[in-house]
């Protein structure tokens, strides 16, 4: 077996060992948007970059309030989530020129939710050929743009 050194991952491991509560709620309440990569705050929902993205530009839209299931959302939250999904998708088209998108909601651990307990919608930009040999051969995904640079690009355009 070969090792792929990823020393930046230790911060994730240590943070999650120390973190109490929901990271989305903690990020929203902390009011340090750049630190937590919150790119937009709405009346009912906010948009946050995924710190461990599947692809460049991967973001999440989530209600401001801690709600575990789509059934728990108000009509206003549902409407704002869908409007933000549309608007963020179009902004990603302008910024990154993806050739497609995955929009996804995973509810419950057995459905693949990495974060159980705070509803969120994923938007993942896709390009032809973005599944290359790295994930297949070495179970590694290459993300070509830093989250800090992507955050700054979003903030310039919002």
Beta strands, then each sheet from edge to edge (+ up, - down):
strand 1: 38-41
strand 2: 45-49
strand 3: 59-63
strand 4: 100-104
strand 5: 120-126
sheet 1: 1+ 2- 3+ 5- 4+
end
